[in-house]
């Protein structure tokens, strides 16, 4: 379902950073792959997933058996009031999501009705208050000298409560802050602390890969990421390259970590240089998936690619007190084709060489035409 600004296949842009409340943009959307299945009426699930601001989702019971579809605005029960959200998921997938998140059926609130025009107008009115409330709250926080960063403000549709989302390195005593905010905005105040990763997901953005941030499009559970993940993948420990927009290590470092760990089981551990009659060769880099290790002598700049089987053999000979004649032997011809190791780089070199030749030819033609 597209947002109101995306009509006739033309994306005009709603400037909401991928967070259209109708679920049209790419912020924590869920593809209902069971939507075309005709399930029996008796087995229809009466619980729906409702989405609120910044992709926040909760489950509600459709006790009135309303005919709803994905993207419909609904009025739901909240703590001491009501709120407006949009149906994001229904049917059998909701049952699977609840089982995944360990949500109990008894603790769910109800969907009151499908939102009317008046409900949508109230929703837009309270949404207009949020930017001003956030800037004013930041001024109050600065005046109280609190070490916290206010990220977002969400008003409840009935204008009875405002939730302030903040991030902080430690615990913050905001009792005085709540008193000041309650007197300023005349609503119930709820302070909710979020992590830096959640903050990046709320704000959205583009990662170094050129795609939207995972935390703002599909990632909801954040696992701890350590520098060991970068070491396993032979990445340089450069904080500026390994850190995401949240200032923490990138979540994508964990995506292929298991594959690297499995592949590293076949890579021998090299704690000391390999000793040959030519001299000592030190490990320079490792191609984990091709099972090739590069070694180089101190008195030359060339690196020699060696298969892991040959490395094990040289290590065995060194333990026995024997030094092979060199790094490369006949076993390399069976396991390693050195001409195929840098095919990607060679292909790029040829590509840019051809481009440079074309540019030089164009320049010559222009100069000739001017003459």
N, C-alpha and C positions, 0 to 999 in steps of 0.2 A: 504494500500500500504506500503510495507516494504522498509526500506532504503537499500542502496547498500551492507552494511555489514551483513544484515540478509537474507541469501539465503538458499534455501533447508530446511527451517524450523529450521536452526541452527542460534542462535543469537550470532554472533561474537562480537557485541558491537561496536558502532561508537564513544563512549566516548564523546557524545555531551549532556550528562545529560538529556536525554529525549526530546531534542529539534531538531530532524532531520527536515530539511527544507522541506522535501518531505511529511511530515505529517505522517510518519510511526511510530514514537514513541508516547508516551502518553502525549504530551505537548499541551494542549488546542485543542485537536482534537474534531471534531464534527461528530457524526454518522448520516449519511444521510438515514433516515428511509423511505424516499420517492423515493429512487433511482430505485426501481423495478416497480414503477407505470408508466404506459404509458399515459402521459398527452397529450392532443391535441396540435398540432403544433402551432396553433394560440395563445394558452395560455402560450407558453414557455416564461420564464423570461430571459431577455437579460442582467441582472446584475449578477455579480459573486463576491464572497468574495475571496480576495487574501491575502495570509499570507506572512509576512516578518519575519525578525529575532526576536527571543524571543517571538514568538506567536502574534506579533502585526498584526492586521488585518484591512483591509479597503475594501470598496466596489468600484467596477469599472464596467463601462458599456462596454459590448461586442458589440460595434456598427458595427464591421466588420463581425459579425456572425461566429466567428471561432469555429471549432469543437474541444472543449476542454473537458477534464475530470479531476476529482479531482487528484491533485498531479502534473499536468503539469506545467512546468515553463513558465511564460509569462513575456513580457516586457510591463510595464504600464507607463502612463504619470505621472510625478511628477512636483512639482513646479520648473520651469526652468530646466527641464531635464527629465531623465527617470530612472526607477529602475526595478529590476528583483525580482519577487515574485513567489509564487506557489499557484495554485488554491486550495482553501480549502473547498469551498462549492459552489454549483450551484443549480439552479432550484427553486422550490417553497419554500424551506427552507430559501433562501436568502431574499425573500419577508417578511417572518415572522421575521427574524432577523432584518431587516431594520425597520419594524414596532415597534419591541421591543426597538430598540436603537434610534428611532425617527430620522432617517436619511432621508434627502430630496433627491429626484431623480435629481433635477436640479444642485446640487453641486458636482456631481460625475465626475471623470475623466475617460478616456477611456483606454481600453486594446489595445495596438498598434499591437502586433503580438505574436505568440508563439515563445519562446526563441530558438535561433539557437545555434550551437556549439560555435561560437565566443562570443555570449552573456554569455554563461555559463563560458567560460574562463575568461572574464572580471570580472564576478561575483566572481570567485575564487581568482582572483588577488587582488581585493579590500578587500576581506575578510581576506587575509593574512596580510594586512596592519593594521587591527584593533587592535590586541594585542600590537604591538609596539607603535601605536598611544596612546593607553590607558595608558601604563606605562610612556611614555614621558609626557603626559598631567598631570598625577599625580605628576610628578616631578615639573612641572611648577606651579601647584596649591600649592604645599608645599612651593615653593620659594616665592610665592605671599602671603602666610599666609592666605589663604581663608578657612573658616570653611565650607567645603563641601566635600562630598565623591563621587568620580567618580565611577560609577558602570559599564558602558558599552559604547562602541563607535560603531556607525554604519555608514559605508560609503555608499553613493549612488552608484549604479552600474556604472554610467557615470563618477564617480570620480570628481564630481563638488561640492559635499556638504558632510559634516561629521556632524553627530548628536551625541552630547555628553550627556549621561544620568547621572544625579547626584541626590543625596539626601542631604538634609540639614535641620536643625531644624528651620531655619528662612530664611529671604530674604538674598540673596547674591549679592553683587555688582561685577559682573563679566565682566564689560566693558573692563577693562585692560586685563583680561584673554582672551577675544575674539580676541583682537588685537595681542596678543602674539601667540595664536594658529593659527590664520590666516597667520601670517608671517612664522610660523614654518612648517605648512603642506600645505600652498598655496591652500586652498580650502575655500569655504564658510562654516562658522561655525554656528551651531545652538545648543544652550544650552536648554535642556529640563529637568525640575525637576520632579522627580517621588517620590512617597511615599516609606516608608520602606517596606510596604507590597508588592508593585510592585517590589521593589528590590529583595526581597526574591523569588518572582515568576520568575524573570529573572535568578537568580543564580540556583534555583532548590535545591532539597535535599530531605531527608527522615524525616518525622515528628516522634513524639514520639509514634504515633499509628503504626508505621512500614510501612506506605504507603507513596507514593510521596506527596509532599505538594499540598494542594488544589489549592493554588494560581498559581502553575505552571502546573497544569493538567486540571482544568476546571473552576475555580473561576475567574471571570473577574470583577465583581463589589464588592467593599469592603464596608461593612456596619460597623458603629462604634460599638465597643464591650466595655461594661462597666463591672465593678466589680459586679454590681447588677446581671448580668447573672450568675456569680459563686455563689452568695448568694442564688438565687432562687433554684439552683441545689444542695445546701448543700455541696459545694466544699470548701476545705480549701484554704484560701487566701494566697497561697504560690506563689510568683512571678515566681520562677524557674519552677514550674509545670504548671502555667497558661499561661506563655509567650511562643510564638512560636519562630522560628528562626529569625524573624524580630525584636524581642525585644518587640513587642506589644502583647496584649492579643490574644489568639488563636481565629481565626474566627469560629471554630467549637463550641465554647461556645454558639453561637446563633442558632445552628441547631435544638436543641430540647427544646429551651427556651419556646416556645409557649405551648408545651405539659406539661412542668413543671408548667407553670402558670395556665393552666386549672386544673391540678391535685391539685394544692395548694388551690383551692377554697373550697375543702372539708376538708382541714386541719385546725383545730382550732388554733388560735393564743394564745400562752402561754407566758404571760408576767411575771408571778410569779409562784413559785412552787405550786404543788398540795398538799393540807393539808389533811392528814388522821390521824387516831388514832395511826398509827405506826410512824408518823412523817411527815416531809416535803420531798417531792420527786421532784427532779429537772429534767428537760428535758435534755437528753443526746444526742439523735439523732432521726431522723425521716425518715421512709421509705415512701416516698411520694406516690408511686404508689400502694403499698400494704395497705396504710392508717393505718400504725402502728407506734406508738411513744414509744420510750424507756425512762423510768424514773428510777432514782436510788436514794436511800436514802444516806445520808451523812455518816452513820456509817457502810455501807457495800459496797462491790465492785460489787455486782450483779446488772444487769439492768433488769427491768421488761417490757416486750413488752405489750402494751395496745392499743386496737383499739380506733380510733378517737371518736366513739360514747361514749365509756366509759369515755374518757377525757372530753367531753362536759358535761356528767352527773356529774362528780366530780366537774367541775368548777361551775355548777349550784348549787350543794349542798354547796360549799364553799361560794358562794354569799349569800345563805340563812342562813349562819352561822352554817351549819351542816358539820361534818367530817365523811366520810365513814370509815368502819373498815379497809379497805385496798385498794390497787390499783385494784387487780383482783377480779372480781365478776362473777356471773353466765352469765352475758351478754357477757363475753369474750368467753365462750364456743360456743356461737352462731356465732360470727363474726371472731374469731381468732383461728387458729391452730398453736400454738407455735412450734410444732414439724416440721413444714414446712418452718419456717423462714430462717433457716440456712442450708437448704439442699445442697446448692452449696458448702458451706464450708465443710460440712460433707463428701460430695463426694470427694473433693480434699484431705481431710485428709485420707480417706480410700485408695485413689490412691497412695499417697506417703508412707503410711504404708506398702502397698503391695510391693512397690519398695524396701523399706528398708529391708523387710524380704527376698526378692529375693537376694539382695546383700549379706546379712549375710549368706544365704545358699551357695552362690557361694564361699564366703571366706572359709567357713568350708570345702567345697569339695576340694578347692585348698590346704588347709593345710593338709587335709587327704591324698591327692595324693602325697604331698611332703614327708610325713612320710613313 
